[in-house]
Amino acid sequence: MKIAYCIPSLYISGGMERVLTIKANYFADELGYDVTIIMTDGGMKPPYYELSPKVHLIQLNIDFEVLWTLPLFKKALVYLEKQRLYRRKLTECLLDLRPDITVSMLRREINFICDIHDGSIKIGEIHINRDNFRDFDGRDKNPIKRLASEIWMKQLIRQLKRLRLFVCLTEEDKTKWKELDNVIVVPNPLSFNTTSYSSCEEKRVIAVGRYVHEKGFDMLIKAWSLIVVKHPDWNLYVYGKGDRALYQNIVEKLHIGRSCHLNGEEKQIDKRYVESSIYMLSSRFEGFGLALLEAMSCGVPPVAFSCPYGPNAIIKDSVDGYLVENGNIEQLAAKVNYLIEHKDIRIMMGKNAREMAKDYNINCVGGKWNDIFENLLK
């Protein structure tokens, strides 16, 4: 089976890049697929995550990233020229490759991929929920932004209707795509297989994610300030990439620097999970919640905001973790306090979390994709 994926780059340590690497490695190494990943940006920068030598990379060198350095009045013209170049180069590439299936990761190629007549079946994957896709949700009070959002979404829907399949991550998000009748759900796979598990006895709480507004670390830190009053011998460790200055200021203002530790990105995050006893998720929204799933696979019970759209699909409330009202800092703190104070429940939930996470290993999720691809080619 010959599969081609279209993605901007692989040198970034993002969730979409991580998931695609995991799937491509599995398809090539375990299923014997002929997998090619076609990129537009990043030049000769190596993939951030380890990629199987059996996976082929093609760099089209469009360099859309230059748009971020241009003044506003130049961006539109340069974008249109680069989009024309991308269309021409991707058409040539697919006509040469002749894949059985071409997968768009819903970046710039979604605007024209169905017009490329290379004989391949076209499908699309989205790695965030509809409401927050490209930060256009139609609810902005600015009338110009709202109009742009509506026009952009209508154009996107027209293209998605032309795909053979459109794949989202959760059943909850699937309900948002009411205009489409080609939507299916396939969750993300776990990013690693672990043989080490948390004992849930260390006085450590962990949170993982980028230092950006959507991850809600401002609320996380405020919740921790309520927890540490009752449990000063416990510590919170946060890991992620991005600018920590804003969040460090909150830590200092709340005088909790001795127990709240903001760290950079951690390549051996599985070891940090195993050292922890509770996972906290404070996101305002999620596409899926891969870090949450990783923690649970290591036997770490989570306490999470019931935010759209990941935690509700993963956590069984009061069985393998706790879901609390989205944005309710006091509830988040109260449930963490409860797990701190009830070690037996913490350990039980950790074991349940480990069992639940088995449904998301790459063999299970990769098997679903294999069934989908084989059915498409019948």
N, C-alpha and C positions, 0 to 999 in steps of 0.2 A: 504494500500500500504506500502510495506516494502522497505526502502531506506537506503543504507549504503554509507557513505562518507569516503574517505581516505585523510588524511591531516597530516602533521608532528606534529602539536601541536595547541593548542588554547590559551596558556597563553601569547602569543605575541600580542601586540596591532597593528597588521597589517591589511591592507585592506582586504586581502583574508579571514582572520580569522573573521573579522567583518561581511563581507557579508555572509559567511557560517552560522554564528550564527543567523543572521537575518532570513535567509531562513529556517534553521532548526527549529527555534522557530515557524515560520508561518506554516510550514508543520505539525508540531506536534500539536500545539495549535488550529489552525484554520481549518486545513483539516483532522486532525485525523490520519496522517501518523505515522507509526512506524519507527522512525528515529534513526539511530546509527551512531556515528562518531568514526572512528577508527584512533588512533594516534600512532606515533612511538617515540615521544620525549616529554620531559617536566615532566616526572614522575607524581607526585601527585600534581603538581602546578595547581591551579584552573584556569578556563577559564578567560581571561581578560574581555570579554564582558559577560553580564548576559545571561545565558543559561536556557531555560525552563527545569524544572525537568522531563518533559516528554521525553526529548531527552536523549538517552543512550550514555555513553562514554565507549570506550574500549581502554585501554592503553597497547600496545604491548611491551613497554620498549626496543626498539631497540637501542636508544641513538645514532643516527647519529651525534648529536651535538658534540660528543667527537672528531670527525674528525678535528674540528677547532683548537684543542689544540695539535695535533700531528705534528711531523716533516714530511716533504714532502715524504721521503722515506718510511714512515710507512703508510701513508694515503691510498694508493692503496690496500694494503693487508687487512687492517682493514675494508675498505669500502666493498670489495668483500665478506668478511666474514659476515658483518652485512647485506649486501644485500641478501645473502643466508638465513640468519636467518629471515629476514623480509618476504621473499617469503614463507618460511615454515609456519611462524606464521599467516600471512594473509590468506594463503590457509586454514589452520585449522579454522580460525575465520569465514571466509565466508561459509565454508562447514557446520559450526555449525549454523550460522545465517540464511542462505538460503534467502538472500534478493531478492526482485524482480528486483531491479536496483542497481548497484554499480557505484559510481561516483568517478573517480580519479581527484584530483586537480592538476594533471600533475606533481607530484613529483616522488619519486623513484619507486613507484609501477607501473608507466606507462610502465616500461620495461618488465613487466611479467603479468600484470593483466588479459590480454585476454587469458592467458594460465591456469587460474584458472577456473575449470569446476564445479562451484557451482550452475549453472542454472540461474544466474542473467544476465541481460543485462548490458553491460559495456559501459559507456559513459565517456567523459572527459571534463573538464572545464579549460580554460586558463584565467588567471587574469592579463596578461600583453600582449603587442603586440608582434607579431612574431619577429620583428627586434631586440627587446631588451630582449627577453626571455633568461634568464640565461646569459645575456651579450654576447651571441654568435650571431653575426650578419653577419659573413662571410666577413666583410669589414676590419678586423684588418690587418695591414701591416706586422705583424709578421707572417712569413710563417708557423711556427709550430702551432700557435694559429688558423690561418686560416684553416689549414688542419684539426685540431681537431674540429673546428666549422662545417666544411662540413661533416665530418664523423658522428658527433653527430646528426646533423640535419637529415641526411639520415636515421639513425637508429630510430630517433623519428618519422619521417614520416611513416616508416614501421609499427610502433606500432599504430599510429593514424588511419591509414587506416583500422585497424582491429576493431576499436570501432564502435558501432552502430551509435553513434552521437558524434561529436566534437563541443563544444560550445565556441564561442568567444564573445567579448563584443561589437564590432562595425562592421558596414558594411565595413568600410575602412580596418580594419584588416582582415576581411573575404577574401578580394581580394588577400591577400598575400599568402593564403594557396591554391595555384593553383593545387597542386598535389592531393588534397582531394575532394571527392564528397559527404562527409557526414557532412559538416560544416553548422551550423546554428548560428544565432545571438540572444542572450538574454542579455540585459543590466543589470548592477547591480541595485539593488533596493536602494532607499533612506534608510539611517540608522536610521532615526527617523521621527516621525510625529509631526509637530509643530503647535501650535495654536497662536503663537506670531510671528509677522513679523516686519521687519525693517521699520522705517519711512523714511529712506534714508535722514535724516536731520542732523544726527550727523557727526562731522568732523573727521570721523574715516574710515580708509581703513584697510582691513584684508587680510592676506594670511595664508594658512594652509598647512602643509606638513612636512615630515622628513627633517632634515638638512643634505641633501645629494646632490651630484652633479646634479643628474637628475632633482631635483626640481628647479634648477636655481636661488636660492636665492641670489647668487652673482649678477646676472643681475637685480633681483628685487630691491636690495638695490641701485644699480647704477641708476635705473629708478627713485627710490624715491628721490635720491639726485637732480634730475632734477625737480621733482614735488614740493619739499619743497621750492625751490627758489621762485616759484610763489605763493605758498600757505603755508607759514610758520605756520599758525594756524591749519593745518591738521596734523594728526598723523597716522603712519602705525604700526599695531600690527601683528606680526608673531607668530604663535603657531605651535609647533611640537616637536617631540622627536629627540634626537641625539646631537652631539657635535656642539655647537654654536660658538666656539672660532674663527674659520676661518671667519665666517660672522660678528662677533662682531668686528674683526680687520678691516674689510672693512668699517663698520659703523664709527669707530673711525677715520680712515684715511680720510673719506669724511666729518667728523665733523657734523654728522647728528644725534648724539645720543639723542638729546632732542625730536626728532619727530619719530625716528625709534626704535621700541621696540621689541627685540627678546625674546620671552617667551618659556617656556617648553610646554609639552603636556597639553592640557586642556580637562578635562572630560566633562565639561558642555559647549562644543563648540557651541551648538545651541544658548546659551545666548550671546556668543561673536559675532556670526553672526548678531543677532538682534540689537546689539549695533552699528553695522557698516553700512556704506552707499555704499561702493564699495568693490568688491572682486578682487584681483589681482592674476593671475596665470602666473608664469614665467617658467614653466617646459620645459625642453629640450625634454621630451617625457612623455606620460602617457599611462597607460593601459586602463583607462576609464576616471577618473576624478571625484571620489566620493565626495571629498571636494568641488569641483566646484558646483556639483549638490546640495549638502547640503546648500551652501550659497544661491543659487538661490531659493531653496525651502523656505528660510527665507525672500525672497523678496529683496535680495542684488544683484544688477546688476554687472556682471563680465566684466573685461577687461583681455583678455587672449592671450598668444601667440598661433598661429594656429599650434600647434605642433602635431606630431602623438601621439596618435590616438583618444584622447577623446574629446577635446574641439569642434572640428568640428562637432561631432555627437550630441552635447548637445546644443551649443549656436547657435541661429539664429542671424547672424550679423546685428547690427543696430536695432534689434527688442527687444531682451531681454538681450543684452550685446554687447560687441565688440570683434572681432577677429582681431589681428594684425599679421604682418609678423613674423614668428618664429625667435626668437633671436634678433628682432629689438627693442632695448632698448628705442630709441627715440620715436618710434611709441607707445610703451606701455605707456610711460610717457605722450605723447600728448593726448591719449584717456582718460587717467585718469584725466588729467587737464580739458579736455572738460566736463566730467561728473561732476567734482567739480564745474565748472563754469556755468553749466546748470542744476539747481536743478529740473526743471520740467521734463526734459528728464530722469534724474536719477530716479525720482519717477515713471515715466511711465514704464521705463525698469524694475524696481524692481517688479512692478505689473505683467508685462508680464512674468518675470522669475518665479514668484510664480505659475502662471497658467501652464507654460510649465512643471514645476517639478512634477505636479500631475500625469503625465504619468509614473513616475518612483516610485510611492509608492508601498509598498510591495503587496498590493492587486492586482495591475495591473501586476507587474513582477511575483509575485507568481502564479497568474492565468495562465500566459504563461507557467511556468514550469509545472503546473498541467496538462495543455493540452498536453504538450510534453510527460510527463510520461504516461498519459492515452493512448495516441496514440501508444507509444512503447509497451504497454502491450495488445493491441488489438489482 
